[in-house]
Amino acid sequence: MSDVGLPFWPAALRLDQAAAYSGLSKQTFKEVCPVKPVSFTSSARGDRYLRASLDNWMQSLDPNVAATMTTRRFGERING
C-alpha cells in the first residue's frame, strides 16, 4: 500500500509513512533518523513516529537556519 498520494499526513506515522514523509527509503530512514517511535500498543505494529518530531529533526538539518538567524531585518538599526 502506497501512501504517497495522501492529501495530508497523519500526526502519527507508520515506519513506511515516516520514511516517505522524510523522502527517504525505509532502510535509510532507519539508519539516519534519531527520532524514536512512540508505542501505542505493545506490538511493534503499534509504533508511530510523531510528524512534529520528524519536522523538528529535519529542520535541525537545515544549514540555512543558522544563516537566517544572523541576518538583519530590513530597517533594523545597525548599532543599536
mmJSON file of the N, C-alpha and C atoms, coordinates in Angstrom:
{"data_MODEL":{"atom_site":{
"group_PDB":["ATOM","ATOM","ATOM","ATOM","ATOM","ATOM","ATOM","ATOM","ATOM","ATOM","ATOM","ATOM","ATOM","ATOM","ATOM","ATOM","ATOM","ATOM","ATOM","ATOM","ATOM","ATOM","ATOM","ATOM","ATOM","ATOM","ATOM","ATOM","ATOM","ATOM","ATOM","ATOM","ATOM","ATOM","ATOM","ATOM","ATOM","ATOM","ATOM","ATOM","ATOM","ATOM","ATOM","ATOM","ATOM","ATOM","ATOM","ATOM","ATOM","ATOM","ATOM","ATOM","ATOM","ATOM","ATOM","ATOM","ATOM","ATOM","ATOM","ATOM","ATOM","ATOM","ATOM","ATOM","ATOM","ATOM","ATOM","ATOM","ATOM","ATOM","ATOM","ATOM","ATOM","ATOM","ATOM","ATOM","ATOM","ATOM","ATOM","ATOM","ATOM","ATOM","ATOM","ATOM","ATOM","ATOM","ATOM","ATOM","ATOM","ATOM","ATOM","ATOM","ATOM","ATOM","ATOM","ATOM","ATOM","ATOM","ATOM","ATOM","ATOM","ATOM","ATOM","ATOM","ATOM","ATOM","ATOM","ATOM","ATOM","ATOM","ATOM","ATOM","ATOM","ATOM","ATOM","ATOM","ATOM","ATOM","ATOM","ATOM","ATOM","ATOM","ATOM","ATOM","ATOM","ATOM","ATOM","ATOM","ATOM","ATOM","ATOM","ATOM","ATOM","ATOM","ATOM","ATOM","ATOM","ATOM","ATOM","ATOM","ATOM","ATOM","ATOM","ATOM","ATOM","ATOM","ATOM","ATOM","ATOM","ATOM","ATOM","ATOM","ATOM","ATOM","ATOM","ATOM","ATOM","ATOM","ATOM","ATOM","ATOM","ATOM","ATOM","ATOM","ATOM","ATOM","ATOM","ATOM","ATOM","ATOM","ATOM","ATOM","ATOM","ATOM","ATOM","ATOM","ATOM","ATOM","ATOM","ATOM","ATOM","ATOM","ATOM","ATOM","ATOM","ATOM","ATOM","ATOM","ATOM","ATOM","ATOM","ATOM","ATOM","ATOM","ATOM","ATOM","ATOM","ATOM","ATOM","ATOM","ATOM","ATOM","ATOM","ATOM","ATOM","ATOM","ATOM","ATOM","ATOM","ATOM","ATOM","ATOM","ATOM","ATOM","ATOM","ATOM","ATOM","ATOM","ATOM","ATOM","ATOM","ATOM","ATOM","ATOM","ATOM","ATOM","ATOM","ATOM","ATOM","ATOM","ATOM","ATOM","ATOM","ATOM","ATOM","ATOM","ATOM","ATOM","ATOM","ATOM"],
"id":[1,2,3,4,5,6,7,8,9,10,11,12,13,14,15,16,17,18,19,20,21,22,23,24,25,26,27,28,29,30,31,32,33,34,35,36,37,38,39,40,41,42,43,44,45,46,47,48,49,50,51,52,53,54,55,56,57,58,59,60,61,62,63,64,65,66,67,68,69,70,71,72,73,74,75,76,77,78,79,80,81,82,83,84,85,86,87,88,89,90,91,92,93,94,95,96,97,98,99,100,101,102,103,104,105,106,107,108,109,110,111,112,113,114,115,116,117,118,119,120,121,122,123,124,125,126,127,128,129,130,131,132,133,134,135,136,137,138,139,140,141,142,143,144,145,146,147,148,149,150,151,152,153,154,155,156,157,158,159,160,161,162,163,164,165,166,167,168,169,170,171,172,173,174,175,176,177,178,179,180,181,182,183,184,185,186,187,188,189,190,191,192,193,194,195,196,197,198,199,200,201,202,203,204,205,206,207,208,209,210,211,212,213,214,215,216,217,218,219,220,221,222,223,224,225,226,227,228,229,230,231,232,233,234,235,236,237,238,239,240],
"type_symbol":["N","C","C","N","C","C","N","C","C","N","C","C","N","C","C","N","C","C","N","C","C","N","C","C","N","C","C","N","C","C","N","C","C","N","C","C","N","C","C","N","C","C","N","C","C","N","C","C","N","C","C","N","C","C","N","C","C","N","C","C","N","C","C","N","C","C","N","C","C","N","C","C","N","C","C","N","C","C","N","C","C","N","C","C","N","C","C","N","C","C","N","C","C","N","C","C","N","C","C","N","C","C","N","C","C","N","C","C","N","C","C","N","C","C","N","C","C","N","C","C","N","C","C","N","C","C","N","C","C","N","C","C","N","C","C","N","C","C","N","C","C","N","C","C","N","C","C","N","C","C","N","C","C","N","C","C","N","C","C","N","C","C","N","C","C","N","C","C","N","C","C","N","C","C","N","C","C","N","C","C","N","C","C","N","C","C","N","C","C","N","C","C","N","C","C","N","C","C","N","C","C","N","C","C","N","C","C","N","C","C","N","C","C","N","C","C","N","C","C","N","C","C","N","C","C","N","C","C","N","C","C","N","C","C","N","C","C","N","C","C"],
"label_atom_id":["N","CA","C","N","CA","C","N","CA","C","N","CA","C","N","CA","C","N","CA","C","N","CA","C","N","CA","C","N","CA","C","N","CA","C","N","CA","C","N","CA","C","N","CA","C","N","CA","C","N","CA","C","N","CA","C","N","CA","C","N","CA","C","N","CA","C","N","CA","C","N","CA","C","N","CA","C","N","CA","C","N","CA","C","N","CA","C","N","CA","C","N","CA","C","N","CA","C","N","CA","C","N","CA","C","N","CA","C","N","CA","C","N","CA","C","N","CA","C","N","CA","C","N","CA","C","N","CA","C","N","CA","C","N","CA","C","N","CA","C","N","CA","C","N","CA","C","N","CA","C","N","CA","C","N","CA","C","N","CA","C","N","CA","C","N","CA","C","N","CA","C","N","CA","C","N","CA","C","N","CA","C","N","CA","C","N","CA","C","N","CA","C","N","CA","C","N","CA","C","N","CA","C","N","CA","C","N","CA","C","N","CA","C","N","CA","C","N","CA","C","N","CA","C","N","CA","C","N","CA","C","N","CA","C","N","CA","C","N","CA","C","N","CA","C","N","CA","C","N","CA","C","N","CA","C","N","CA","C","N","CA","C","N","CA","C","N","CA","C","N","CA","C","N","CA","C","N","CA","C"],
"label_alt_id":[null,null,null,null,null,null,null,null,null,null,null,null,null,null,null,null,null,null,null,null,null,null,null,null,null,null,null,null,null,null,null,null,null,null,null,null,null,null,null,null,null,null,null,null,null,null,null,null,null,null,null,null,null,null,null,null,null,null,null,null,null,null,null,null,null,null,null,null,null,null,null,null,null,null,null,null,null,null,null,null,null,null,null,null,null,null,null,null,null,null,null,null,null,null,null,null,null,null,null,null,null,null,null,null,null,null,null,null,null,null,null,null,null,null,null,null,null,null,null,null,null,null,null,null,null,null,null,null,null,null,null,null,null,null,null,null,null,null,null,null,null,null,null,null,null,null,null,null,null,null,null,null,null,null,null,null,null,null,null,null,null,null,null,null,null,null,null,null,null,null,null,null,null,null,null,null,null,null,null,null,null,null,null,null,null,null,null,null,null,null,null,null,null,null,null,null,null,null,null,null,null,null,null,null,null,null,null,null,null,null,null,null,null,null,null,null,null,null,null,null,null,null,null,null,null,null,null,null,null,null,null,null,null,null,null,null,null,null,null,null],
"label_comp_id":["MET","MET","MET","SER","SER","SER","ASP","ASP","ASP","VAL","VAL","VAL","GLY","GLY","GLY","LEU","LEU","LEU","PRO","PRO","PRO","PHE","PHE","PHE","TRP","TRP","TRP","PRO","PRO","PRO","ALA","ALA","ALA","ALA","ALA","ALA","LEU","LEU","LEU","ARG","ARG","ARG","LEU","LEU","LEU","ASP","ASP","ASP","GLN","GLN","GLN","ALA","ALA","ALA","ALA","ALA","ALA","ALA","ALA","ALA","TYR","TYR","TYR","SER","SER","SER","GLY","GLY","GLY","LEU","LEU","LEU","SER","SER","SER","LYS","LYS","LYS","GLN","GLN","GLN","THR","THR","THR","PHE","PHE","PHE","LYS","LYS","LYS","GLU","GLU","GLU","VAL","VAL","VAL","CYS","CYS","CYS","PRO","PRO","PRO","VAL","VAL","VAL","LYS","LYS","LYS","PRO","PRO","PRO","VAL","VAL","VAL","SER","SER","SER","PHE","PHE","PHE","THR","THR","THR","SER","SER","SER","SER","SER","SER","ALA","ALA","ALA","ARG","ARG","ARG","GLY","GLY","GLY","ASP","ASP","ASP","ARG","ARG","ARG","TYR","TYR","TYR","LEU","LEU","LEU","ARG","ARG","ARG","ALA","ALA","ALA","SER","SER","SER","LEU","LEU","LEU","ASP","ASP","ASP","ASN","ASN","ASN","TRP","TRP","TRP","MET","MET","MET","GLN","GLN","GLN","SER","SER","SER","LEU","LEU","LEU","ASP","ASP","ASP","PRO","PRO","PRO","ASN","ASN","ASN","VAL","VAL","VAL","ALA","ALA","ALA","ALA","ALA","ALA","THR","THR","THR","MET","MET","MET","THR","THR","THR","THR","THR","THR","ARG","ARG","ARG","ARG","ARG","ARG","PHE","PHE","PHE","GLY","GLY","GLY","GLU","GLU","GLU","ARG","ARG","ARG","ILE","ILE","ILE","ASN","ASN","ASN","GLY","GLY","GLY"],
"label_asym_id":["A","A","A","A","A","A","A","A","A","A","A","A","A","A","A","A","A","A","A","A","A","A","A","A","A","A","A","A","A","A","A","A","A","A","A","A","A","A","A","A","A","A","A","A","A","A","A","A","A","A","A","A","A","A","A","A","A","A","A","A","A","A","A","A","A","A","A","A","A","A","A","A","A","A","A","A","A","A","A","A","A","A","A","A","A","A","A","A","A","A","A","A","A","A","A","A","A","A","A","A","A","A","A","A","A","A","A","A","A","A","A","A","A","A","A","A","A","A","A","A","A","A","A","A","A","A","A","A","A","A","A","A","A","A","A","A","A","A","A","A","A","A","A","A","A","A","A","A","A","A","A","A","A","A","A","A","A","A","A","A","A","A","A","A","A","A","A","A","A","A","A","A","A","A","A","A","A","A","A","A","A","A","A","A","A","A","A","A","A","A","A","A","A","A","A","A","A","A","A","A","A","A","A","A","A","A","A","A","A","A","A","A","A","A","A","A","A","A","A","A","A","A","A","A","A","A","A","A","A","A","A","A","A","A","A","A","A","A","A","A"],
"label_entity_id":["1","1","1","1","1","1","1","1","1","1","1","1","1","1","1","1","1","1","1","1","1","1","1","1","1","1","1","1","1","1","1","1","1","1","1","1","1","1","1","1","1","1","1","1","1","1","1","1","1","1","1","1","1","1","1","1","1","1","1","1","1","1","1","1","1","1","1","1","1","1","1","1","1","1","1","1","1","1","1","1","1","1","1","1","1","1","1","1","1","1","1","1","1","1","1","1","1","1","1","1","1","1","1","1","1","1","1","1","1","1","1","1","1","1","1","1","1","1","1","1","1","1","1","1","1","1","1","1","1","1","1","1","1","1","1","1","1","1","1","1","1","1","1","1","1","1","1","1","1","1","1","1","1","1","1","1","1","1","1","1","1","1","1","1","1","1","1","1","1","1","1","1","1","1","1","1","1","1","1","1","1","1","1","1","1","1","1","1","1","1","1","1","1","1","1","1","1","1","1","1","1","1","1","1","1","1","1","1","1","1","1","1","1","1","1","1","1","1","1","1","1","1","1","1","1","1","1","1","1","1","1","1","1","1","1","1","1","1","1","1"],
"label_seq_id":[1,1,1,2,2,2,3,3,3,4,4,4,5,5,5,6,6,6,7,7,7,8,8,8,9,9,9,10,10,10,11,11,11,12,12,12,13,13,13,14,14,14,15,15,15,16,16,16,17,17,17,18,18,18,19,19,19,20,20,20,21,21,21,22,22,22,23,23,23,24,24,24,25,25,25,26,26,26,27,27,27,28,28,28,29,29,29,30,30,30,31,31,31,32,32,32,33,33,33,34,34,34,35,35,35,36,36,36,37,37,37,38,38,38,39,39,39,40,40,40,41,41,41,42,42,42,43,43,43,44,44,44,45,45,45,46,46,46,47,47,47,48,48,48,49,49,49,50,50,50,51,51,51,52,52,52,53,53,53,54,54,54,55,55,55,56,56,56,57,57,57,58,58,58,59,59,59,60,60,60,61,61,61,62,62,62,63,63,63,64,64,64,65,65,65,66,66,66,67,67,67,68,68,68,69,69,69,70,70,70,71,71,71,72,72,72,73,73,73,74,74,74,75,75,75,76,76,76,77,77,77,78,78,78,79,79,79,80,80,80],
"pdbx_PDB_ins_code":[null,null,null,null,null,null,null,null,null,null,null,null,null,null,null,null,null,null,null,null,null,null,null,null,null,null,null,null,null,null,null,null,null,null,null,null,null,null,null,null,null,null,null,null,null,null,null,null,null,null,null,null,null,null,null,null,null,null,null,null,null,null,null,null,null,null,null,null,null,null,null,null,null,null,null,null,null,null,null,null,null,null,null,null,null,null,null,null,null,null,null,null,null,null,null,null,null,null,null,null,null,null,null,null,null,null,null,null,null,null,null,null,null,null,null,null,null,null,null,null,null,null,null,null,null,null,null,null,null,null,null,null,null,null,null,null,null,null,null,null,null,null,null,null,null,null,null,null,null,null,null,null,null,null,null,null,null,null,null,null,null,null,null,null,null,null,null,null,null,null,null,null,null,null,null,null,null,null,null,null,null,null,null,null,null,null,null,null,null,null,null,null,null,null,null,null,null,null,null,null,null,null,null,null,null,null,null,null,null,null,null,null,null,null,null,null,null,null,null,null,null,null,null,null,null,null,null,null,null,null,null,null,null,null,null,null,null,null,null,null],
"Cartn_x":[0.841,0.0,0.883,0.69,1.482,0.679,1.287,0.623,1.129,1.886,2.466,1.384,0.207,-0.857,-1.748,-1.335,-2.164,-2.389,-3.621,-3.865,-3.333,-3.048,-2.496,-1.678,-0.854,-0.069,-0.62,-0.876,-1.354,-0.322,-0.752,0.154,1.093,0.677,1.49,1.627,2.869,3.145,3.764,3.329,3.995,5.397,6.248,7.62,7.646,6.846,6.868,6.387,5.406,4.916,5.963,6.608,7.628,8.788,9.184,10.258,9.836,8.634,8.139,8.008,7.505,7.352,8.704,9.753,11.103,11.8,11.218,11.822,12.947,12.912,13.965,13.393,14.263,13.838,13.692,12.961,12.8,14.153,15.014,16.324,17.148,17.223,17.984,17.383,16.056,15.372,15.77,15.737,16.099,17.548,18.425,19.844,20.151,19.437,19.822,18.89,17.672,16.71,16.903,17.165,17.329,15.999,14.911,13.599,13.149,12.792,12.31,10.79,10.235,8.783,8.099,6.869,6.015,5.27,5.19,4.494,3.055,2.125,0.71,0.167,0.85,0.474,1.75,1.609,2.785,3.463,2.797,3.343,4.138,5.145,5.9,5.003,3.897,2.95,2.27,2.343,1.73,2.683,3.941,4.918,4.585,4.639,4.365,5.375,5.76,6.662,5.811,6.024,5.251,5.775,4.857,5.218,5.918,5.46,6.086,7.544,7.841,9.229,10.078,9.502,10.224,10.5,9.516,9.709,10.86,10.896,11.973,13.328,13.389,14.646,15.106,14.197,14.588,14.963,14.268,14.598,16.004,16.386,17.713,18.833,18.503,19.49,19.723,18.838,18.874,20.013,21.021,22.135,21.726,20.578,20.132,19.527,19.153,18.514,19.466,20.699,21.669,21.953,21.998,22.278,21.154,19.914,18.807,18.698,19.198,19.117,20.077,21.163,22.122,21.853,20.938,20.614,19.781,20.133,19.376,18.109,17.094,15.843,15.923,15.168,15.122,14.654,15.378,15.007,15.586,16.292,16.89,18.108,18.275,19.4,20.692,21.733,22.995,23.709,23.761,24.475,23.516,22.45,21.528,20.489],
"Cartn_y":[-1.181,0.0,1.24,2.115,3.335,4.522,5.316,6.483,7.782,7.664,8.844,9.824,9.328,10.198,10.748,10.61,11.129,12.627,13.095,14.537,15.241,14.497,15.025,13.925,14.307,13.323,13.248,12.048,11.909,12.429,12.747,13.239,12.143,10.885,9.744,8.81,8.592,7.871,6.499,5.513,4.216,4.403,3.393,3.472,3.814,3.121,3.381,4.791,5.282,6.642,7.667,7.424,8.347,8.445,7.308,7.309,8.096,7.849,8.569,10.062,10.401,11.803,12.506,11.782,12.336,12.302,11.598,11.487,10.479,9.508,8.509,7.111,6.167,4.777,4.335,3.236,2.744,2.401,1.769,1.374,2.597,3.582,4.794,5.529,5.598,6.257,5.607,4.269,3.559,3.822,4.021,4.237,5.661,6.656,8.044,8.807,8.359,9.126,8.889,9.957,9.805,9.796,10.096,10.14,8.717,8.491,7.175,7.143,5.998,5.907,5.844,6.284,6.188,4.863,4.116,2.829,3.02,2.851,2.945,1.62,0.525,-0.808,-1.547,-2.722,-3.5,-4.149,-4.178,-4.745,-3.683,-4.128,-3.208,-2.587,-3.244,-2.698,-1.43,-1.198,-0.01,1.173,0.98,2.076,3.13,4.394,5.502,6.613,7.276,8.418,9.682,10.549,11.785,12.741,13.192,14.076,15.339,15.895,17.109,16.852,15.68,15.329,15.167,14.584,14.458,15.833,16.733,18.101,18.782,18.637,19.245,18.687,17.363,16.734,17.254,17.267,17.713,19.195,20.006,21.424,21.6,20.728,20.833,20.53,19.856,19.529,20.672,21.647,22.73,23.703,23.771,24.692,26.152,26.415,27.786,28.427,27.63,28.171,29.089,28.673,29.498,30.784,30.699,31.884,32.911,32.46,33.403,34.026,33.351,33.898,35.061,35.108,36.194,37.303,37.08,38.072,39.185,40.427,41.563,41.764,42.219,42.52,43.921,44.14,45.448,46.475,47.559,48.62,48.503,47.403,47.204,48.123,48.691,49.588,48.775,49.261,48.53,48.619,49.763,49.918,50.223,49.449,49.606,50.583],
"Cartn_z":[0.0,0.0,0.0,-0.936,-1.036,-0.535,0.334,0.896,0.279,-0.819,-1.434,-1.873,-2.241,-2.711,-1.616,-0.356,0.729,0.568,0.796,0.735,1.982,3.011,4.254,4.91,5.862,6.596,8.011,8.528,9.905,10.899,12.089,13.135,13.617,13.54,13.947,12.741,12.307,11.07,11.313,10.51,10.495,9.91,10.063,9.555,8.068,7.268,5.827,5.503,6.264,6.059,6.484,7.622,8.115,7.134,6.575,5.586,4.341,3.852,2.681,2.977,4.145,4.555,4.548,4.964,5.012,3.663,2.706,1.386,1.333,2.246,2.331,2.15,1.794,1.775,3.226,3.452,4.823,5.444,4.685,5.21,5.603,4.722,5.021,6.212,6.254,7.36,8.689,8.74,9.967,10.372,9.386,9.661,10.14,9.64,9.92,10.856,11.013,11.8,13.304,14.066,15.51,16.272,15.595,16.245,16.556,17.794,18.223,18.119,17.722,17.613,18.971,19.001,20.179,20.07,21.148,21.131,21.593,20.688,21.025,21.545,21.172,21.64,22.036,22.611,22.995,21.791,20.661,19.432,18.67,17.921,17.075,16.007,15.71,14.727,15.225,16.525,17.102,17.207,16.766,16.81,15.766,16.188,15.278,15.521,14.443,14.514,14.488,15.467,15.512,14.444,13.606,12.497,13.0,14.116,14.663,15.042,15.585,15.936,14.684,13.643,12.376,11.781,11.862,11.361,12.097,13.433,14.227,13.835,13.645,13.249,11.889,10.911,9.57,9.574,10.375,10.481,11.057,11.987,12.596,11.593,10.51,9.482,8.498,8.496,7.508,7.81,6.931,7.174,7.004,6.429,6.203,7.444,8.439,9.639,10.385,10.591,11.31,10.537,9.226,8.41,8.527,8.583,8.662,10.041,11.068,12.415,12.597,11.831,11.96,10.944,10.045,9.034,9.65,9.343,9.853,9.026,9.69,9.007,8.405,7.36,6.722,7.752,7.855,8.752,10.156,10.437,11.753,11.894,13.043,13.278,13.391,12.784,12.775,14.128,14.733,16.012,17.157,17.261,18.386,18.094],
"occupancy":[1.0,1.0,1.0,1.0,1.0,1.0,1.0,1.0,1.0,1.0,1.0,1.0,1.0,1.0,1.0,1.0,1.0,1.0,1.0,1.0,1.0,1.0,1.0,1.0,1.0,1.0,1.0,1.0,1.0,1.0,1.0,1.0,1.0,1.0,1.0,1.0,1.0,1.0,1.0,1.0,1.0,1.0,1.0,1.0,1.0,1.0,1.0,1.0,1.0,1.0,1.0,1.0,1.0,1.0,1.0,1.0,1.0,1.0,1.0,1.0,1.0,1.0,1.0,1.0,1.0,1.0,1.0,1.0,1.0,1.0,1.0,1.0,1.0,1.0,1.0,1.0,1.0,1.0,1.0,1.0,1.0,1.0,1.0,1.0,1.0,1.0,1.0,1.0,1.0,1.0,1.0,1.0,1.0,1.0,1.0,1.0,1.0,1.0,1.0,1.0,1.0,1.0,1.0,1.0,1.0,1.0,1.0,1.0,1.0,1.0,1.0,1.0,1.0,1.0,1.0,1.0,1.0,1.0,1.0,1.0,1.0,1.0,1.0,1.0,1.0,1.0,1.0,1.0,1.0,1.0,1.0,1.0,1.0,1.0,1.0,1.0,1.0,1.0,1.0,1.0,1.0,1.0,1.0,1.0,1.0,1.0,1.0,1.0,1.0,1.0,1.0,1.0,1.0,1.0,1.0,1.0,1.0,1.0,1.0,1.0,1.0,1.0,1.0,1.0,1.0,1.0,1.0,1.0,1.0,1.0,1.0,1.0,1.0,1.0,1.0,1.0,1.0,1.0,1.0,1.0,1.0,1.0,1.0,1.0,1.0,1.0,1.0,1.0,1.0,1.0,1.0,1.0,1.0,1.0,1.0,1.0,1.0,1.0,1.0,1.0,1.0,1.0,1.0,1.0,1.0,1.0,1.0,1.0,1.0,1.0,1.0,1.0,1.0,1.0,1.0,1.0,1.0,1.0,1.0,1.0,1.0,1.0,1.0,1.0,1.0,1.0,1.0,1.0,1.0,1.0,1.0,1.0,1.0,1.0,1.0,1.0,1.0,1.0,1.0,1.0],
"B_iso_or_equiv":[0.0,0.0,0.0,0.0,0.0,0.0,0.0,0.0,0.0,0.0,0.0,0.0,0.0,0.0,0.0,0.0,0.0,0.0,0.0,0.0,0.0,0.0,0.0,0.0,0.0,0.0,0.0,0.0,0.0,0.0,0.0,0.0,0.0,0.0,0.0,0.0,0.0,0.0,0.0,0.0,0.0,0.0,0.0,0.0,0.0,0.0,0.0,0.0,0.0,0.0,0.0,0.0,0.0,0.0,0.0,0.0,0.0,0.0,0.0,0.0,0.0,0.0,0.0,0.0,0.0,0.0,0.0,0.0,0.0,0.0,0.0,0.0,0.0,0.0,0.0,0.0,0.0,0.0,0.0,0.0,0.0,0.0,0.0,0.0,0.0,0.0,0.0,0.0,0.0,0.0,0.0,0.0,0.0,0.0,0.0,0.0,0.0,0.0,0.0,0.0,0.0,0.0,0.0,0.0,0.0,0.0,0.0,0.0,0.0,0.0,0.0,0.0,0.0,0.0,0.0,0.0,0.0,0.0,0.0,0.0,0.0,0.0,0.0,0.0,0.0,0.0,0.0,0.0,0.0,0.0,0.0,0.0,0.0,0.0,0.0,0.0,0.0,0.0,0.0,0.0,0.0,0.0,0.0,0.0,0.0,0.0,0.0,0.0,0.0,0.0,0.0,0.0,0.0,0.0,0.0,0.0,0.0,0.0,0.0,0.0,0.0,0.0,0.0,0.0,0.0,0.0,0.0,0.0,0.0,0.0,0.0,0.0,0.0,0.0,0.0,0.0,0.0,0.0,0.0,0.0,0.0,0.0,0.0,0.0,0.0,0.0,0.0,0.0,0.0,0.0,0.0,0.0,0.0,0.0,0.0,0.0,0.0,0.0,0.0,0.0,0.0,0.0,0.0,0.0,0.0,0.0,0.0,0.0,0.0,0.0,0.0,0.0,0.0,0.0,0.0,0.0,0.0,0.0,0.0,0.0,0.0,0.0,0.0,0.0,0.0,0.0,0.0,0.0,0.0,0.0,0.0,0.0,0.0,0.0,0.0,0.0,0.0,0.0,0.0,0.0],
"pdbx_formal_charge":[null,null,null,null,null,null,null,null,null,null,null,null,null,null,null,null,null,null,null,null,null,null,null,null,null,null,null,null,null,null,null,null,null,null,null,null,null,null,null,null,null,null,null,null,null,null,null,null,null,null,null,null,null,null,null,null,null,null,null,null,null,null,null,null,null,null,null,null,null,null,null,null,null,null,null,null,null,null,null,null,null,null,null,null,null,null,null,null,null,null,null,null,null,null,null,null,null,null,null,null,null,null,null,null,null,null,null,null,null,null,null,null,null,null,null,null,null,null,null,null,null,null,null,null,null,null,null,null,null,null,null,null,null,null,null,null,null,null,null,null,null,null,null,null,null,null,null,null,null,null,null,null,null,null,null,null,null,null,null,null,null,null,null,null,null,null,null,null,null,null,null,null,null,null,null,null,null,null,null,null,null,null,null,null,null,null,null,null,null,null,null,null,null,null,null,null,null,null,null,null,null,null,null,null,null,null,null,null,null,null,null,null,null,null,null,null,null,null,null,null,null,null,null,null,null,null,null,null,null,null,null,null,null,null,null,null,null,null,null,null],
"auth_seq_id":[1,1,1,2,2,2,3,3,3,4,4,4,5,5,5,6,6,6,7,7,7,8,8,8,9,9,9,10,10,10,11,11,11,12,12,12,13,13,13,14,14,14,15,15,15,16,16,16,17,17,17,18,18,18,19,19,19,20,20,20,21,21,21,22,22,22,23,23,23,24,24,24,25,25,25,26,26,26,27,27,27,28,28,28,29,29,29,30,30,30,31,31,31,32,32,32,33,33,33,34,34,34,35,35,35,36,36,36,37,37,37,38,38,38,39,39,39,40,40,40,41,41,41,42,42,42,43,43,43,44,44,44,45,45,45,46,46,46,47,47,47,48,48,48,49,49,49,50,50,50,51,51,51,52,52,52,53,53,53,54,54,54,55,55,55,56,56,56,57,57,57,58,58,58,59,59,59,60,60,60,61,61,61,62,62,62,63,63,63,64,64,64,65,65,65,66,66,66,67,67,67,68,68,68,69,69,69,70,70,70,71,71,71,72,72,72,73,73,73,74,74,74,75,75,75,76,76,76,77,77,77,78,78,78,79,79,79,80,80,80],
"auth_comp_id":["MET","MET","MET","SER","SER","SER","ASP","ASP","ASP","VAL","VAL","VAL","GLY","GLY","GLY","LEU","LEU","LEU","PRO","PRO","PRO","PHE","PHE","PHE","TRP","TRP","TRP","PRO","PRO","PRO","ALA","ALA","ALA","ALA","ALA","ALA","LEU","LEU","LEU","ARG","ARG","ARG","LEU","LEU","LEU","ASP","ASP","ASP","GLN","GLN","GLN","ALA","ALA","ALA","ALA","ALA","ALA","ALA","ALA","ALA","TYR","TYR","TYR","SER","SER","SER","GLY","GLY","GLY","LEU","LEU","LEU","SER","SER","SER","LYS","LYS","LYS","GLN","GLN","GLN","THR","THR","THR","PHE","PHE","PHE","LYS","LYS","LYS","GLU","GLU","GLU","VAL","VAL","VAL","CYS","CYS","CYS","PRO","PRO","PRO","VAL","VAL","VAL","LYS","LYS","LYS","PRO","PRO","PRO","VAL","VAL","VAL","SER","SER","SER","PHE","PHE","PHE","THR","THR","THR","SER","SER","SER","SER","SER","SER","ALA","ALA","ALA","ARG","ARG","ARG","GLY","GLY","GLY","ASP","ASP","ASP","ARG","ARG","ARG","TYR","TYR","TYR","LEU","LEU","LEU","ARG","ARG","ARG","ALA","ALA","ALA","SER","SER","SER","LEU","LEU","LEU","ASP","ASP","ASP","ASN","ASN","ASN","TRP","TRP","TRP","MET","MET","MET","GLN","GLN","GLN","SER","SER","SER","LEU","LEU","LEU","ASP","ASP","ASP","PRO","PRO","PRO","ASN","ASN","ASN","VAL","VAL","VAL","ALA","ALA","ALA","ALA","ALA","ALA","THR","THR","THR","MET","MET","MET","THR","THR","THR","THR","THR","THR","ARG","ARG","ARG","ARG","ARG","ARG","PHE","PHE","PHE","GLY","GLY","GLY","GLU","GLU","GLU","ARG","ARG","ARG","ILE","ILE","ILE","ASN","ASN","ASN","GLY","GLY","GLY"],
"auth_asym_id":["A","A","A","A","A","A","A","A","A","A","A","A","A","A","A","A","A","A","A","A","A","A","A","A","A","A","A","A","A","A","A","A","A","A","A","A","A","A","A","A","A","A","A","A","A","A","A","A","A","A","A","A","A","A","A","A","A","A","A","A","A","A","A","A","A","A","A","A","A","A","A","A","A","A","A","A","A","A","A","A","A","A","A","A","A","A","A","A","A","A","A","A","A","A","A","A","A","A","A","A","A","A","A","A","A","A","A","A","A","A","A","A","A","A","A","A","A","A","A","A","A","A","A","A","A","A","A","A","A","A","A","A","A","A","A","A","A","A","A","A","A","A","A","A","A","A","A","A","A","A","A","A","A","A","A","A","A","A","A","A","A","A","A","A","A","A","A","A","A","A","A","A","A","A","A","A","A","A","A","A","A","A","A","A","A","A","A","A","A","A","A","A","A","A","A","A","A","A","A","A","A","A","A","A","A","A","A","A","A","A","A","A","A","A","A","A","A","A","A","A","A","A","A","A","A","A","A","A","A","A","A","A","A","A","A","A","A","A","A","A"],
"auth_atom_id":["N","CA","C","N","CA","C","N","CA","C","N","CA","C","N","CA","C","N","CA","C","N","CA","C","N","CA","C","N","CA","C","N","CA","C","N","CA","C","N","CA","C","N","CA","C","N","CA","C","N","CA","C","N","CA","C","N","CA","C","N","CA","C","N","CA","C","N","CA","C","N","CA","C","N","CA","C","N","CA","C","N","CA","C","N","CA","C","N","CA","C","N","CA","C","N","CA","C","N","CA","C","N","CA","C","N","CA","C","N","CA","C","N","CA","C","N","CA","C","N","CA","C","N","CA","C","N","CA","C","N","CA","C","N","CA","C","N","CA","C","N","CA","C","N","CA","C","N","CA","C","N","CA","C","N","CA","C","N","CA","C","N","CA","C","N","CA","C","N","CA","C","N","CA","C","N","CA","C","N","CA","C","N","CA","C","N","CA","C","N","CA","C","N","CA","C","N","CA","C","N","CA","C","N","CA","C","N","CA","C","N","CA","C","N","CA","C","N","CA","C","N","CA","C","N","CA","C","N","CA","C","N","CA","C","N","CA","C","N","CA","C","N","CA","C","N","CA","C","N","CA","C","N","CA","C","N","CA","C","N","CA","C","N","CA","C","N","CA","C","N","CA","C","N","CA","C","N","CA","C"],
"pdbx_PDB_model_num":[1,1,1,1,1,1,1,1,1,1,1,1,1,1,1,1,1,1,1,1,1,1,1,1,1,1,1,1,1,1,1,1,1,1,1,1,1,1,1,1,1,1,1,1,1,1,1,1,1,1,1,1,1,1,1,1,1,1,1,1,1,1,1,1,1,1,1,1,1,1,1,1,1,1,1,1,1,1,1,1,1,1,1,1,1,1,1,1,1,1,1,1,1,1,1,1,1,1,1,1,1,1,1,1,1,1,1,1,1,1,1,1,1,1,1,1,1,1,1,1,1,1,1,1,1,1,1,1,1,1,1,1,1,1,1,1,1,1,1,1,1,1,1,1,1,1,1,1,1,1,1,1,1,1,1,1,1,1,1,1,1,1,1,1,1,1,1,1,1,1,1,1,1,1,1,1,1,1,1,1,1,1,1,1,1,1,1,1,1,1,1,1,1,1,1,1,1,1,1,1,1,1,1,1,1,1,1,1,1,1,1,1,1,1,1,1,1,1,1,1,1,1,1,1,1,1,1,1,1,1,1,1,1,1,1,1,1,1,1,1]
}}}
